[in-house]
Amino acid sequence: MKRTIFLVVTILLVSAFGAKAENVQVRSEKPAAVRSGWTPFQFSVFNPLQLFNENKSIAGMRFTIFYGKNTDLHGIDLGLCVNSTHNLTGIQLVGLMNNAAGDPGDFNVTGIQVAGLGNTTDHLSGIQIGGFGNGVTYDATGIQIGLIGNAAATFKGIQIAGLFNFNYDKSSSMSGIQIGIFNYSDKVTGIQIGLFNDCNEMKGIQIGILNHIENGRMPYMPIINAKF
């Protein structure tokens, strides 16, 4: 009798332990995106009128009618008017404006932003194409193309604008190429091509009607100015 009771208890314990282990294994196999509160799809009319609240991150695709906002987005971000996210890895394509900037100033775009009006972010590694212009609060590496202008604190790559390229920080630097009517950066390593080109320190060439290198031997020169 005692042996029978012992066997029953043992079987029950083993079964319970096995079920628990199986449950743990199943939970551990869930995708990280699911466990961390991500969703593969978002549809937004105007935040907060959207499928998931703005604290939910997207790993997949988002489509917005007027204004959509989420924490992070990995994938494709489409919209008719304005899309906003903290960090983007992928592509944003919208009718008016893409925004990945704000407090505390550490939001990032790794990928491509395309907008009919403009694009903004704190840090860029990729491409911005804006019908009006593009802005990067701090550092940018890649390409900016704007019908009116492009702005960044520091830039590495190519800036092309219909009107101006401007690296606005007092200690700003540009390594690469600027093409526009007016180009400015505090420090330039590369080429500036435009009607008016301006910098304080230069390792490269300026081509334009009027070129200014503050620390150059000939600070103001027409057509071509250079310092190496």
PyMOL commands that set and color helices and strands:
alter all, ss='L'
color gray80, all
select helices_A, chain A and resi 2-28+32-35
alter helices_A, ss='H'
color red, helices_A
select strands_A, chain A and resi 38-46+49-50+57-79+82-94+97-100+108-115+118-121+123-130+133-146+149-161+164-167+173-179+182-193+196-213+220-227
alter strands_A, ss='S'
color yellow, strands_A
deselect
rebuild
show_as cartoon
